[in-house]
Amino acid sequence: MSDLTKHIQPVEYYKSFLKEQVRPDTRTLQQIRQTTLNVGPITSADGSALVKIGETMVVCGVKAELTQPTVEEPTKGMIVPNLDLPPLCSSKYRTGPPSEQAQIGTQFLDNLIKISKLVNSEDLCVVPDQLVWVLYCDVICLNNDGGVMDAAVIAMVAALQSVKLPSVTMNEETETPVTNFDEMTPLKINCLPVATSFTFFERLDNEEITSGHMTIVTDADDNLFLLDRPGGSSITDGQLDQCLQRSFERTKEVVKLYNAVHSS
């Protein structure tokens, strides 16, 4: 079908491809778009990464700052993610406060950091009760052509993987931190999570063919960290098993990217 049909009759357009078990770009239904990963695109950041999945593009910059720990956790530093979906990435976003999707995405990244124990928060402690590192992970979508959270997770993990923190000591006389940038220590990453998103479809005779989405986050050791399914129609155990298996396969593919850029 032509691009004109895509805009005039989008449902019929996609139905025609689904019946043939292919996508408009000729990929099979389970085939994921090409993924590329570059580390260090933001020279002013303490760690950064740029990810492309097809035409979707996401960048993450990490800024490390020293701060006082919380009273409740005096020996733990913090990782604070933020997902930005600006108007430049898609016409469906507007300027102003973060959209609901951006807020949900930010919470998703925060949950992943905590559940996967991506970084030991104690490793970010400099002086108990006095000084810890806080790592601000700013994840920005530059172009949204689908699969934003998949790209966001890869970008955030790869950016953190590239972080090196300077040695810090406390000056006892002035009680101020002294930073030594000649002694840099790589941030220890405990695992390499990968998010894989799936879309489900109702019967093709329905007007609305999309019936729901699901995002699964796993690592190369087949650990399941998150399974996010916000509403939609129910799925069978067989469908869930199929998605999990594809997620494990996808994770191993992306981990090779993580390791390749980290060792280069």
N, C-alpha and C positions, 0 to 999 in steps of 0.2 A: 504493500500500500504506500501511497505517496505521503510526503510530509503535510500536504494540505489536509488529508484525511485525519492525520494525527491531531490537528488543531480543531477541525470541525466536528469530528466524531471520535474523540480519544478512546472511549470505551471499546467501540468496534475495532479501532486500530490495534489496541493491545490484545483483544480477544483473538484476532487473526493470527498473531504470533504465538499466543499461549496454546492454541489448538495444535500448532506444529511443534510445541515443546522447545521453542527457541525465543530469544529476545530480539528486539529490533536491530541490535548491533551484531547479530548473528551468533552471539554466545548461546550456549546451552543454559537452561534455567538454573543450574547449580554452578555454573562457571563464574568465578569472580573476576572483576576487571583487574588489569595489570596494576601492580602496586610498586611504587618507587619510594625510596627513603633517602634523604640527605640530612646529614648532621652538621650543625654549626653554621647555619645561614645567617644567624643574628650575632654579629661579632661583639655587640655590647652586652649580650646576655651571659649568664654563668653557665648556661646550657641551652641548646636549641635544636629543633629538628623540623624538617619540612616533609610532609607526606602527600603523595598523590595516589588516589585510587580512581583510575579512569580520569574523568575530568574534575572530580572532587579534589580540592586542595585545602590542606590544613597545616598551620604552622604553630609551634609551641615554643615559647621562650620562658626560661626559668631565671628568676632573680632571687639571689640568696641575700638575706638580711639577718643581722643579729638583733635579738630582742630578749625581753625577760620572759621566762616560762610562766605558765599559769600556776596558780596556787595549788590546784588539784593535781597537776602533773609537773612537778618541779624539775624532773630529769628528762623531759621529753620535748623535742623540737616538733615542728609542724610542717606539713605540706598543704598548701592552700591552692586548689585548682579553681580556674574560672574559664567558662566557655563563652566566647563572644561570637554571635551570629549577626554580623553587621549587614546593612543593606547592600553593600558591594558584592556579597556572596550570593544573594538571591533577591529577586524582586518581591518575594513574599514577606520580607522583613522590613521593619520601619525603624527610623531613628527614635531614640528615647530610651526608656528603661529596658532592661533585659527582657526578651520575650519569654513566654512560658516554656518554649522548647529549650531556650538557652539555660534557664534555671533548672529544668529537669536534667539537662545534660551535665551541668555543673555538679548537681547532686550525684549523678551516676558516676562521675569521675572520682568524687570524694568517697563514695561507697567503695569503689574499686580499690582505691589506695588503702583504705582501712581493712577491708575484708581479705585482700590478698597479702597484707603486710608487705607491701611493695618495698618499703624502706623501714628499718628499725628506727622508731622515733628516738630511742635512746642514743643512737649514733649521731643525732643532731644536737646532742647536749654538749656544751662547751664547759660550763661551770654550773653544777647543780644549784638550783635556787636562784641563780644569778643571770646566766646567759645561755641561750640556745639559738640554733639556726631556724629560720622560717624560710621555706622555699615556696615562692609564689610561681605557680605554673599558669601562665596566660596562654590559653589555647584559642586561636582565632581561625575561623573558617574564611578562606579567601574565595572559594567557589564551591557552591553546594549543588552537586549533581547526584545526590543520594549517598547513603552510607557515611554520613558525617561522623557518627560516634565511632565507627570502626577506625576511621582515619584519626580521630581525636585521641583515641587510646594509644595508637601506635606513636603518634607525635609526642604525647606526654611521656610515655615510657622511654622512648629513644632520647628525648631531651634530658630527662633525669639521668639516664645512663651516661650521658656525656658531661655531667656536672663534676667539677673538681672544686673542693673547698679549701681555702687557705688555713694554715695553722693559726690558732688564736690563743693568746694567753692574757691573763689579767695583770695589769700594772698595780701592784699592791699599794703604792704610794698615792696614785691618783684614782685608783679603783675604776680604771677605764680599760677597755679591751685593746690589745695590741695585735694587729693582723700582719702575718708574715706571708706575703705572696710568693716567696721563694720556696715555700714548703706547701705544695698542693697535694691533697689526697682525693682520689676518685670516690665518688659517692657509691656506697655498696648497695646494689640492687639485689633483692632476694629472689625475684622471679621475673619472667617476661610475659605478662598477660597480653592476650590478643582478643579483640572483640570481633564477632562475626554476626552480621544481621541477616534476618530472613523475612520475606514477605509471603503471606498466605493469601490464597484466592478462593472465593466461593465458586459455585457452579458458573460456567460461562454464560448461562442464559440469564443471569442476574444483571441488572443495570450497573450496580457498583461491584466491580470485580475484586477489589482489594478488601480482604476481611480481617487483616491484622498484621502485626509485626512482632518480631522477637529478636532480642540480642543476647548472645551467649558469650561469656568471657571465660577462657580457659588458658592454661599454659602448656608447655611442651611435655610436662609430666602428667598430663591428662587431669590436672586439678580443675574442678569447676568452681569458679569464683562468683559469677553472677549469671542469672537467667532472668532477663527482664521481658515481661510480656504484658504490656499495658492494654488490657481489654481485647476486644475482637472475639471472633468465634472460637469455639473449642477446637483443639487438635487431638489427633489420636496418639497413642503411645508409640506407634510405628513412625509417625511423622516426627515426634520428638527425638526418638532414637536416631533417625536419619539426620536431623539437624545437629545433634550432638556429635555424631561421627564426622560430619562435614566440618564442624567447628574444630575438632581435634586435628583434622588434616590441614585446615587453613592455618591453625596456630603454628604447626611445625614449619610451614612455608614461610611465615612472617618471621619466626625466630631466626631463620637463616639470614634474613635481612638485618635484624637486630645485630647479630653476631658479626656479619660482614662489615657493616659500617663502624662497629665498635672496635674492630681489630685493625681497621685501615688507618 
